[in-house]
Amino acid sequence: MTATHHHNTPDLFALSEIHGPVLRPGDDGYAEEVTGFNLAALHTPDVVVGATGVDDIVTALRWASATGTPVAVQATGHGANFPIDHGLLINTARMTDVHVDPQERLATVAAGAKWRHVSDATAPHGLAALCGTASDSGAVGYTLGGGLPVLGRAYGYATDLVRSFQVATPDGTLHECDPEDEPELFGALRGGKGNVGVVTSMTCELIPLATLLGGGVYYPGEHAEPVLRTWIDWTRTLPDEMCSAFALLRLPPIPEIPEPLRGGFWARVVIAWPGDPAEGERLLAPIRAAAPVAVDTVEEMPYAALDRIHIEPQDPLPARESCTLMRDLPPDAVRTFLSQAGPEVPDYPLLIVEFRHMGGALARPAREEDAICARDANYLLEAVGVLAAPPMAAAIEEATTALHAAMAPYGTGLTMINIHGTPGDDSDRARAWTPEVYDRLRKDKAAYDPTNLLRFGHTVTPV
């Protein structure tokens, strides 16, 4: 790593051309500018630039390149799992433009747009983008990690629908890349996260979809075992369009959580079905019969109301998330899982442990080379803990490590980069990809970011 950057801030003169705010520690507005959704990662960069457009990003990168200053990018901070210490943070949150071409069914999405902005622009045309479980998260960062959509089994990964990226490489050069122009750069951005440049916008295909059947079926937590076994058997029989997840939720007694769920321990199956609602209801019957149902929120809803399905937290909080891609869930995997996280475990510290059903369109080969390495998984196990107090953090770390270790025999050995959690050393980071893809990303890194300026977060080191 060549870094000529020291802890005092280099000359900021070159940053005077930037239209947005350029702030240093102690400046008014600095704390707001650096804080993202995940409060577990508290950023303390030497400089933060509030980019208002492509020019600001290019100028900031040219300055960073000239001064050897490492660079991080943040839109919403939903994916923040690594505190940025020193260096330059580019905040893209002001860049929220979404341009829709309804005839071509395309959306061009700026660097800082949230899925909510995309939805607001596409819904009036009866079109939808492949977003995740929370519309508050940033569309570009999510897609660079591959993006595991709520409707993934029906339509594939978010990155499968990207037609092109506009990206500024660390030397401040702007590239337009797609499968024909700079295919290596295009491939590295699709599932390789922010390793090779700062994406200023992306153009992606939209699907014609205005409404869907979606929501959750909740059962008292003591019924976890029959519900989980029923759900696994059920997932083996489903058409690709049925998207679902099983979760155990230990919800805190806070006003943000609606009664009667507040403060309770629940087993939950959520579904999202873009087909005929009556057919979806018919398919759901075995799930509703699995155990006594406490709450059932499944209904026909506008696609723009997708947040109602998983009901993710709406306010920033300090979280530790992690995942393992699963090959299969045979009966002994169920026993192992319940021994780790089931109803018999006292004071289990994780807020949510969830199996997402993979397969379907998520298993189809990519049209062009990309960096997604989850197409062979049938399920994904995700765990989330909220780091409310320091003793809690240790308990969450211990429970997370134990859960993934216990489930490892049933896993592919890999993670999905967006839900990987805090990246550790090189071998830990490499778990988001197969060895072949990891080697290719390191070569791409050497080509586009040889001095490793983009080294914060889940990055790889250049060859």
Secondary structure, 3 states (H helix, E strand, C coil): CCCCCCCCCCCCHHHHHCCCCEECCCCCCHHHHHCCCECCCCCECCEEEECCCHHHHHHHHHHHHHHCCCEEEECCCCCCCCCCECCEEEECCCCCCEEEECCCCEEEEECCCEHHHHHHHHHHHCEECCCCCCCCCEHHHHHHCCCCCCCHHHHCCHHHHEEEEEEECCCCCEEEECCCCCHHHHHHHCCCCCCCCEEEEEEEECEECCEEEEEEEEEEHHHHHHHHHHHHHHHCCCCCCCEEEEEEEECCCCCCCCCCCCCCEEEEEEEEECCCHHHHHHHHHHHHCCCCCCEECCEEEEHHHCHHHHCCCCCCECEEEEEEEECCCCHHHHHHHHHHHCCCCCCCCCCEEEEEECCHHHHCCCCCCCCCCCCCCCEEEEEEEECCCHHHHHHHHHHHHHHHHHHHHHECCCCCHHHCCCCCCHHHHHHHCCHHHHHHHHHHHHHHCCCCCCCCCCCCCCC
